[in-house]
Amino acid sequence: MKMILVWFVSVLLAVYGGFLYGKSMAKTQMVEKQVEVIKYVSEKRAKIQARPNANRDELLELMRKNRL
């Protein structure tokens, strides 16, 4: 009976450890993707602002078209 209880507790601990590991990896991937998005947006913004005559109306139009 004790062996079954010890086995059951060890399985529960392994499942919980796997859950925590997966949760931490998901957070890491999410942070990496956010950094990539920030870099992408800043590059696009720099390209658009480098164009001559990039006024407010043109920038708003690009935002509406999801290009900025």
Stockholm file with secondary structure:
# STOCKHOLM 1.0

chainA/1-68         MKMILVWFVSVLLAVYGGFLYGKSMAKTQMVEKQVEVIKYVSEKRAKIQARPNANRDELLELMRKNRL
#=GR chainA/1-68 SS CHHHHHHHHHHHHHHHHHHHHHHHHHHHHHHHHHHHHHHHHHHHHHHHHHSTTCCHHHHHHHHHTTCC
#=GC SS_cons        CHHHHHHHHHHHHHHHHHHHHHHHHHHHHHHHHHHHHHHHHHHHHHHHHHSTTCCHHHHHHHHHTTCC
//
